[in-house]
Structure formats: C-alpha cells, structure tokens
Amino acid sequence: MQHMDTSETRQPLTELRRGVLEFCVLAVVRDRETYAFEMVRQLSSAGDIVSSEGTIYPLLARLRRDGLVTTTWRESQAGPPRRYYRITAEGRHALDAFSTAWVGFRDAVDGLLLSTSPRGDAR
Amino acid sequence: VTGDQLVTDYLARLERAAQVLPDPRRRDLVDEVRGHIELALDAAGARDEVAVRNALERVGDPEEIVAAEGEMTGTGRSHATTRADSSGRRAGLGAVSARRTSPVILTLLTVAVVVLIALAAVPETRVPLALASLLIVPVAILLYIIFAMRRPRQP
C-alpha cells in the first residue's frame, strides 16, 4: 500500500493522460485532417497532454485499426509524403459519447475537489 | 558526439526494442518516429547535439514507445499482439475473474453443504451423509485453484 501511494503521487496524471489522449486526438482531427507531427504540436500547445511524443504513433495505429480514423498519404512541399488522419463517422460517435461522459466526470471530480473543506475543518 | 550520430543511435535502439512487434508494424513505427525526429529538427532549425538531445527527449524512450504499441495491440482488438504481452494480460485477467467469482461460488457451495448436512441429520429425509460429504471435495478443489491462481500475482 505504502509503495503504491508513492508511485502514484509521483505521476498523478500519467494514467489519466493515457485514458484521455485518444479523445484529444480525435478532437484535433474532428474538423480537418492533420498529420501526426502537427497533431502533437496542437496537443502540446493546448496543454500538458502528451508526455512522450513518440507514443502518439502506436495510438494512431490503433485508432486506424479500430476504424475511428482513416489515413491518406499526401505530398508535402518539403520532405517526404505525409500520412494525414481524418475522423470517421465511428470516430465522431466515439468522441461525442466521450465528450458527454467527460463533462459529467469532470464536474463530479471538480465538485469533490472544490467543495471538500480544507484540512482540519472536517472534524 | 554529433547530432546525427545521436539520431542513428536512437533509431538503432528503437529498432532493437521493436523486435517484439510484428514485421509490417515494426517498420512502420520506426519510419514514423524517424520522420517525426526529422520534422522536429527542421522545426528547431538546428541539428547540433543540443538540438538533437532536446528533440529526442520530447520523442521519448524507444522502449516506452514500443511498450505503448504493445498496450494498444494487447487489448485483443487487433491481429498483432506480442506473445509475452498477451500471456501476461491473460494471466492478469484470469486472476481478476477468479477473485471476483470465487466469493460467490464459495458462498453457494458452503450453503449447499450446510443444507445437505442438515438434511442428512434429519431422519425422515433420504439424503445420505455420504452425498453431503462428497460436496466437500469440489470445495477443496476450488479453494486450491483459487489459491494457486492468486499466488502468481504476488511479486
């Protein structure tokens, strides 16, 4: 128990990030197709959402296999062709479902975190 | 150490870590990460040691990237899954389901044994005591299985 506590407090957002990242990716490609590097830049500029940029590729491969995104290779002005990602109807559906669930979840956590009386007031 | 040497070393490390992945996906992943590094260095506008080290740090450990690939394929949604990962996952699932179902089954069996022994004790009923005691055998086997499955979870 003691051991678990320390490892979890060290990286409190790691698990959360892992669960939420795929929906952030779907949100980034919701309105326009994007290539992975650009996607990572958008996610990073939104906040501390991606920890290791390279792990976006396994995630994108999975989203593609699951049919939540489709890909197209396109020429780029500079350098080799790029693989562009676009959301599918199924992806949109998954994103909508998550967005709804997320609002409830976020509000519940916020409610607990913000309403709980400061330490010492409880007793 | 030159920046290019660092990139070469990094990609070799990734290639080595990715050995566990099925072939088409392995090549794809290495190509994708290589392309990502190139774009990152282009964006940084430098290829010196410092620029490369910063870029590689953001990309993350090769082992971490490959582990993420294993996690994604290990969910059973895809054809490709590494052997070590899937067997580890299966053992974990087995232990979890055993832990969830065992209290229910144990409770039911215990109740059944108690009821049968009670019936056997009443002279009018025809339930022999031997039948009741037979039920103790499956309970013992079940207990053994549960404990055998739980043990590997302890590191």
Chai-1 contact restraints between the chains, C-beta under 6 A:
chainA,res_idxA,chainB,res_idxB,connection_type,confidence,min_distance_angstrom,max_distance_angstrom,comment,restraint_id
A,F37,B,H36,contact,1.0,0.0,6.0,A-B,restraint_1
A,F37,B,L39,contact,1.0,0.0,6.0,A-B,restraint_2
A,S52,B,G60,contact,1.0,0.0,6.0,A-B,restraint_3
A,S52,B,E64,contact,1.0,0.0,6.0,A-B,restraint_4
A,E53,B,R58,contact,1.0,0.0,6.0,A-B,restraint_5
A,E53,B,V59,contact,1.0,0.0,6.0,A-B,restraint_6
A,G54,B,V33,contact,1.0,0.0,6.0,A-B,restraint_7
A,G54,B,V59,contact,1.0,0.0,6.0,A-B,restraint_8
A,G54,B,G60,contact,1.0,0.0,6.0,A-B,restraint_9
A,G54,B,I65,contact,1.0,0.0,6.0,A-B,restraint_10
A,T55,B,I65,contact,1.0,0.0,6.0,A-B,restraint_11
A,T55,B,A68,contact,1.0,0.0,6.0,A-B,restraint_12
A,Y57,B,L29,contact,1.0,0.0,6.0,A-B,restraint_13
A,Y57,B,E32,contact,1.0,0.0,6.0,A-B,restraint_14
A,P58,B,A68,contact,1.0,0.0,6.0,A-B,restraint_15
A,P58,B,E69,contact,1.0,0.0,6.0,A-B,restraint_16
A,P58,B,M72,contact,1.0,0.0,6.0,A-B,restraint_17
A,R62,B,M72,contact,1.0,0.0,6.0,A-B,restraint_18
A,R65,B,S78,contact,1.0,0.0,6.0,A-B,restraint_19
A,D66,B,R77,contact,1.0,0.0,6.0,A-B,restraint_20
